[in-house]
Amino acid sequence: LCHAAQDNGASQLAKHVGETTPAGDIRAALAAFDDLSLRHGFGMHLGVQKGELIELAVGQGLPASGPGVVLETGCHAGDGTLRAIVAMAARQGSTIVSTEDNAEWLAAAKLVVVHATKDLDIKFVPRKLAEDAAFDEFLDELREETGIVQFSTIIFDQDQTRFVYQLQALLAKGMLQLGATLYVDNVKTKAHRLRKYLDL
């Protein structure tokens, strides 16, 4: 029961996507993901509206030419990651770094994303990151391991109380490209919890 609670349907979603959709078909993977999550009440899907907002944010953050580089915190089981990839799929050599605190969800995200992006020239960098981890240290390690210097889009979908600290760390390290976009999940519905962030 404990495992099931931690998993929240993530492993079933990954299995379903892998078994019922063609490898490399992101839209089919998203449709299958959303359908199963809805039918079984997993609550793991972003839904069309949030998904399209992520696509818009990533698309707007892309440089005039060349690859995009996205950082996504709280990737859950990977549907938001796929939405971001849709927006930069035409930019060969693009990268998305996706973090998640829940190991079960991260494992599912790896399966979903690798299956759905087969043959795409996109680098997927999944990382386990605790919600209370030292974010500045994570950024330093990421830069050293991957060579990533700046991001074109940041997607914050983890602990809302950490957003200000995380954004300040990114700014202090100069890791936002000129014209970079920032997507913050539930910024309206949780405005009272994000007041410090909104006032920046």
C-alpha positions as CSV (number, residue, x, y, z in Angstrom):
1,L,0.0,0.0,0.0
2,C,2.8,2.4,0.8
3,H,4.4,1.7,-2.6
4,A,1.1,2.3,-4.4
5,A,0.6,5.6,-2.6
6,Q,4.1,6.8,-3.5
7,D,3.6,5.6,-7.1
8,N,0.1,7.1,-7.6
9,G,-0.3,5.3,-10.8
10,A,2.9,6.5,-12.4
11,S,4.2,3.0,-13.2
12,Q,0.9,2.1,-14.8
13,L,1.0,5.2,-16.9
14,A,4.5,4.5,-18.1
15,K,3.5,0.9,-19.0
16,H,0.4,2.0,-20.8
17,V,2.2,4.6,-22.9
18,G,4.9,2.1,-23.8
19,E,2.5,-0.6,-24.8
20,T,-0.2,1.4,-26.6
21,T,1.6,4.1,-28.5
22,P,4.1,4.1,-31.3
23,A,7.7,5.0,-30.2
24,G,8.5,8.6,-31.2
25,D,4.9,9.8,-31.3
26,I,4.7,12.4,-28.5
27,R,1.1,13.5,-29.2
28,A,-0.1,9.8,-29.0
29,A,1.8,9.4,-25.8
30,L,0.2,12.5,-24.2
31,A,-3.3,11.3,-25.3
32,A,-2.7,7.9,-23.8
33,F,-1.3,9.3,-20.6
34,D,-4.1,11.8,-20.1
35,D,-6.8,9.2,-20.9
36,L,-5.5,6.6,-18.4
37,S,-4.9,9.1,-15.7
38,L,-8.4,10.5,-16.1
39,R,-10.1,7.1,-16.3
40,H,-8.4,5.8,-13.1
41,G,-8.4,9.0,-11.2
42,F,-4.7,9.2,-10.8
43,G,-4.6,12.9,-11.0
44,M,-1.1,12.7,-12.6
45,H,-1.9,14.5,-15.8
46,L,-1.4,18.2,-16.4
47,G,-4.4,18.5,-18.8
48,V,-4.6,20.3,-22.1
49,Q,-4.7,23.9,-20.7
50,K,-1.6,23.7,-18.6
51,G,0.1,21.6,-21.3
52,E,-0.5,24.2,-23.9
53,L,0.7,27.0,-21.6
54,I,4.0,25.1,-21.1
55,E,4.4,24.7,-24.9
56,L,3.8,28.4,-25.2
57,A,6.3,29.4,-22.5
58,V,9.0,27.1,-24.0
59,G,8.3,28.3,-27.5
60,Q,8.6,32.0,-26.5
61,G,11.8,31.4,-24.6
62,L,13.6,29.8,-27.5
63,P,16.6,31.8,-28.9
64,A,16.3,33.3,-32.4
65,S,18.2,30.2,-33.7
66,G,19.8,27.1,-32.3
67,P,18.8,24.8,-29.6
68,G,16.7,25.5,-26.5
69,V,17.7,24.5,-22.9
70,V,14.9,24.0,-20.4
71,L,15.0,23.3,-16.7
72,E,11.8,21.7,-15.3
73,T,11.5,21.1,-11.5
74,G,8.8,18.6,-10.4
75,C,8.4,16.6,-13.6
76,H,6.1,14.1,-12.1
77,A,5.6,11.2,-14.6
78,G,6.8,13.1,-17.6
79,D,3.8,14.6,-19.4
80,G,4.9,18.2,-18.8
81,T,8.4,17.2,-20.0
82,L,6.8,16.0,-23.3
83,R,4.9,19.3,-23.6
84,A,8.2,21.2,-23.3
85,I,9.8,18.9,-25.9
86,V,7.0,19.4,-28.4
87,A,7.8,23.1,-28.3
88,M,11.5,22.7,-29.2
89,A,11.4,19.4,-31.1
90,A,12.4,21.3,-34.3
91,R,15.5,22.7,-32.7
92,Q,18.0,20.0,-33.0
93,G,20.3,19.5,-30.1
94,S,17.9,21.0,-27.5
95,T,18.1,19.9,-23.9
96,I,15.6,19.5,-21.1
97,V,16.7,18.9,-17.5
98,S,13.8,17.4,-15.5
99,T,14.0,17.0,-11.7
100,E,11.7,15.1,-9.4
101,D,11.7,14.3,-5.6
102,N,9.6,11.2,-5.9
103,A,11.8,8.3,-7.2
104,E,8.8,6.3,-8.4
105,W,7.5,9.2,-10.5
106,L,11.0,10.0,-11.9
107,A,11.4,6.3,-13.0
108,A,8.1,6.5,-14.8
109,A,9.1,9.8,-16.5
110,K,12.3,8.3,-17.8
111,L,10.3,5.5,-19.5
112,V,7.6,7.8,-20.9
113,V,10.0,10.4,-22.3
114,V,12.5,8.0,-23.8
115,H,9.7,6.1,-25.5
116,A,7.8,9.1,-26.8
117,T,10.9,10.9,-28.1
118,K,12.6,8.1,-29.9
119,D,14.7,9.3,-32.8
120,L,14.4,13.0,-31.8
121,D,17.6,14.9,-31.4
122,I,16.7,16.1,-27.9
123,K,18.8,15.5,-24.8
124,F,16.8,14.4,-21.8
125,V,18.6,14.9,-18.4
126,P,16.5,13.4,-15.6
127,R,17.7,14.2,-12.0
128,K,16.5,13.2,-8.6
129,L,16.2,16.4,-6.6
130,A,14.7,16.7,-3.1
131,E,12.3,19.6,-2.7
132,D,14.4,21.0,0.1
133,A,17.8,20.4,-1.6
134,A,20.4,23.2,-1.8
135,F,19.4,24.5,-5.3
136,D,22.5,26.5,-5.8
137,E,24.7,23.5,-5.3
138,F,22.5,21.5,-7.7
139,L,23.0,24.2,-10.3
140,D,26.8,24.1,-9.8
141,E,26.8,20.3,-10.1
142,L,24.6,20.4,-13.2
143,R,26.8,22.9,-14.9
144,E,29.9,20.8,-14.2
145,E,28.4,17.6,-15.3
146,T,26.6,18.8,-18.5
147,G,28.2,22.0,-19.5
148,I,24.9,23.8,-19.4
149,V,25.5,27.5,-18.9
150,Q,22.1,29.1,-19.4
151,F,18.5,28.1,-19.8
152,S,15.9,29.5,-22.3
153,T,12.9,28.4,-20.1
154,I,12.4,27.5,-16.5
155,I,9.4,25.5,-15.4
156,F,8.7,25.6,-11.7
157,D,6.2,22.9,-10.5
158,Q,7.6,21.7,-7.2
159,D,7.5,23.3,-3.7
160,Q,6.0,26.8,-4.1
161,T,7.8,28.0,-1.0
162,R,11.1,27.4,-2.8
163,F,10.4,29.4,-6.0
164,V,11.9,32.7,-4.8
165,Y,15.1,31.0,-3.6
166,Q,15.5,29.0,-6.7
167,L,14.9,32.0,-9.0
168,Q,17.4,34.0,-7.1
169,A,20.0,31.3,-7.4
170,L,19.5,31.1,-11.2
171,L,19.8,34.9,-11.5
172,A,22.9,35.1,-9.2
173,K,24.6,32.5,-11.4
174,G,23.7,34.2,-14.6
175,M,21.9,31.1,-15.8
176,L,19.0,32.7,-17.6
177,Q,19.4,33.6,-21.3
178,L,18.4,37.0,-22.4
179,G,14.6,36.7,-23.2
180,A,14.2,33.5,-21.1
181,T,10.7,32.6,-20.0
182,L,9.5,31.4,-16.6
183,Y,6.5,29.1,-16.2
184,V,5.1,28.9,-12.6
185,D,2.4,26.3,-12.0
186,N,-0.7,27.5,-10.2
187,V,0.5,31.0,-9.9
188,K,-3.1,32.3,-9.7
189,T,-4.7,29.7,-7.5
190,K,-1.9,29.8,-5.0
191,A,-1.1,33.5,-5.3
192,H,-1.2,34.0,-1.5
193,R,1.6,31.4,-1.1
194,L,3.6,32.9,-3.9
195,R,3.3,36.6,-2.9
196,K,7.0,37.1,-2.4
197,Y,7.7,35.5,-5.8
198,L,5.1,37.7,-7.6
199,D,6.6,40.8,-6.0
200,L,10.0,40.2,-7.4
